[in-house]
């Protein structure tokens, strides 16, 4: 498993912050109120509310009376504290980031904006300057370095561990039943009258008759379907149960390869389905699942080690929380 994909997993698992909040949305009022102090380094309410917006896509000011939002804000503050502990530990160990790498990352972020004006507007809205953003980038790279050194470089998996993990989680490595199907959709609006529904049904029935007589299904889909897969000849690719609306799924999985359904009604309208291929469910052998097993066990061990490492940093640190 690539090391940075594990870092990404840690980011998702523990909400490690990004470098710049989303482009859209009003920023909270500028505030330097201190909500936490980590070994003498302050975390402000603006930093916390910026990160709340980044993670939830909703400004905290809009939901501040919601108890669930308040709990999420507390959890995000914990994440900011953990991030600061990691950065401080990286500096204590004299890890460093070269200026060239910081500049490259800065330019990459800048390039994601449609114009320089848009970039500057977002910086201002988030209470950031270019120098502060570069500082954020440097800190993020330091955090990644300490995770690499103290977590990822210390994670290993033996053949016996992998086999044991596979035996304990065999069910999650089973290949699910899959169907590859094409369909033709004749739409019916949710508020359609009975007359409009009947008209759509009759149109679908005429197309169904042509398909049943052997006309090329893909060509019929290209010509008549009103669904997004029209240009692909109605091809939906392979899908497992739970991916399609229930009436469509039930019909598709009952059909044999090459068979065409009767009309199937869903909230979208009338479907005509043709099954192109099927893959039966089967249990994968250890050798077939080995790569996934190693990825999953590596991720699990990395997360456990991360939790333990953060707890040690918290125990050693001086942390004051002033969240109201």
N, C-alpha and C positions, 0 to 999 in steps of 0.2 A: 504494500500500500504506500502511495506517495506520502511523504511526511506532511506536505502542506494540506493534503486532504484530511489528515488527522487534526491539524490545527483548525481547519474549517469546522470539523466536528466539535472540537472544544469550543469554538466560537458559538456554534449553535446551542451546544449543551449548556453553556454558562453565560451566554449573552455578552461576550467580550465586545467592547464597543467598536464602532467604525470610526472613520476619520472625519467624516463630514455628514451631517444630517441630510434628510431628503431635500430635494430641490423645492418642493411645493410646501405650502402651509405657513401660516403666520407664526413667527417666533414668539416665545414668551417675552414679557417685558424684561429689559436688561436688569440683571440683579447680581450682586456680588455676595449675597447672603451665603454664609458658609453652612453647608448641611453635614459635612464630615471633615475630620482632620485625620490624616494617615501619616504617622511619624513626622508630624510637623507640616505636611503638605495639605493644603485645603482643597476641598471639592465644593464648588459653588452650586447654588440652586439653578443657575442658568445652565451649567454643564449637565446637571441631572435632568432638567426639563428638555434640553436639546436631545439627550439620549432617549428619554421617554418618547419624544416625537419620532426619533429615528426607528425605534423598535415597534411602536404601536401604530404609527402613522396618524396619531391624534394628539393635538396639543393638550398638555395636562390641564391647562386652565379651563378647557371645555368640559372636563370630566372630574374635576378635583373633588366634587362632593360624592363621587361614587366610591364606595368602600373597596370594590375590586380594583379600581384604578389606583387607589392609595396603596394597596398591597403590591401591585405591580411596580409602583414607584419605589417602594422599599426594596423590592428584589433587585431593581435596576441599580439602586444605590449600592447594594452589596456587590454587584458586578463591577461598578466603578472603583470601589475599594479594593477588590481583588486585582483589578488592572493596575492600580497604583502600586500595590505591593509587589507585583511582578516587575514593574518598571524600576522601582527602587532597588530590588534585588539584582536586576541586571546591571544597574550602575554600580552597586556595591562590589559586584564581581568584575567590574571594569570592562564589561562588554561594550562594544562601540559600533556605530553605524557611520559609514562614510558619507560625506556630503553629496557625492555624485548619485548615490542610490536614493537619497532623500529627494534630490532635485528631479530625478526621473519619475518617482512616484507622484510628486507634486504636479509635474507636467501631464502625467496620465490623468489625474483627477481633473485638472483644468480642461483637458481635451474633451471631457464628457459633457461639457456645457456648450450650448449652441453659439454663445458669443462671450466675449470678455465681460461685457456689461452684465450678462446673466450670472456669470461666475462671481463677480464682485457684489452683486445684489444678495446672493446667497451667503457669502461670507459676512456681509454686514448684518443680514437678518439673524445670523447665528452668533453674532458677537465675536467674529473671528477676523483676524488680519491674515495676510499671506504668511507672515512670519509665524503666527500662532498655528496656522495649518501645518507649516513645515515642522514645527515642534511636535504637533500631534503625530505626524508621519514618523518622525524619528522615534517617538515613544512607542508607537505601534510596532516598528521594526525591532526595537529592543525587546518588547514583550514576546515577539515571535522567536527571537534568539534565545531567550531564557527558557521558553517552552521547549524549544529544540534541545537545548543542553540538559535541562533537568527532567524532562518528561520523555520526549520522543527517543532520544538517544539511549534511554534506559529501559525501553520497552522491547522485550524479545518474546518469541513464541517458539516452543520446542515442538517437534513432530508429535510427541505424546500428548502435549497440551491441545494441539489442533485436533487430533483424533477424538480426544475426550470431549472437547467443546462441540464437535460435530455430532457425536452420539447424544449429547444432552439437548441439542437443538435441531434434531433431524427434521422435524416437521417444517421448520422455516426454510429448509433447503429443498423442499419438494417442488417440482415443476407443476404449476397449476394448469388445468385444462384451458386451452386457448382455441379461439375460432378466428378465422380470417373471413371477412364478409364484405360484400358490396351491398349498397342499398339505393333505392330511389325513394325520395321523400316528396310528397305532395303536401305542402303546408296547409294547416288550418289554424286560423287565428284563435286565441283563447276566448275572445268575445264573439266568435262567428255565430251567425244565425243557423238554425237547422237547415235552411235552404242552402246556405253557403257550404256547410259541412257535407251535405248530400252531393253537391256539385263537385267538390274535391274528391269525394269517394268514388263517384262515377268516373272521373278522369283517371284516378289511380287504377280502377278496375280495367279500363281500356288498355292501359300500359301493361298491367299484369297479364292480360290475355296474350299480348304480343310477346312478352317474355316467355310465357309458357309454351308458345308455339315455336320457340327456338331462336327468336331474334337475339342479336348480340346484346347481352345485358349491360355491358360497359357503355356501349353506344347509346342505348336507351337512357341510361343514367345521365350521360353528358347532354343529351337532348332535352330531357324532361325533368330531371331531379331539381328540387329547389333547396337542397342542402349544401353545406360547405364543401362536401366531398365530390360535388358534381364534376369538376374539371379533372378529377382522377378516375372518372368512370364509376363513381360511387364507392371507391375502395376505401375501407376503414382500417385496413391493416389487421394485425392480430390484436385481440383483446381478451381479457379474462372476465370472469363473473364480477359484477359490481362496478364495471366501467360504463355500462350503458343503462338507459332507463329500463325499468323492469319488464314491460311488455316486449320491448325489442330484444332484451337479453334472453328471455324465456323462449321466444320464437327461434332466435339464432342458434341457441345451444341444442334445440330439439332437431334441427335440420341435419341431414346428412350432407356430405360433400357433393356439390353440384345441384343440390335441391333448391327450389325457390319457394318461399313462403306464400301463404295467402296474405291478404291485406292485414297489416298490424297497426292498430291505432295507439298513438301515444299523445302526450300533451303537445307534441310538435306537429302532428298531422297523421297522414297515412304513409306507412312504409311498405316497400316490397324488398325482401331480403333474399340474397343469394349467398350461400356459403361456398367459399372457394377452397378452404382447407381447414383441417382440424389437427390440433396437437393434444393427445391424451395426457391426462395428469399422470405423473410418475415420480417416484422417489429418486433423487440423485444419489449416486455413489459418492464416497468421500473424495475420490480423485476428480470427479466432475465438479464438486462443490468446493474444492480445496482453496482456490483463490478467494472466493467469498468468505470462507471460514476464516482464513488468515486475516482478511480485512476486518471482519467483525470482532474477532478476538483482540486484535491489535487496538482497535478503537475502544473496546471495553476496558482493556488494561490501561490505556492512556488516560481515559476519563477517571478511573479509580485513582491512578497515580497523581493526576492533576488535583483531585479533591484533597488527597492527603497532603500534597505539597502546599496548597493554599492554606490549609488548616494550620500547618506548622508556621507559615509566615504570619498568619493572624495571631497565633499564640505569642510569637516573639515581638510583634509590633505594638505600637501605642495607637489605638484607634478610638476616636471620639465621634459619636453620631449626634447631630443636633437637628434631625429631621422633625418638622412640626406636622 
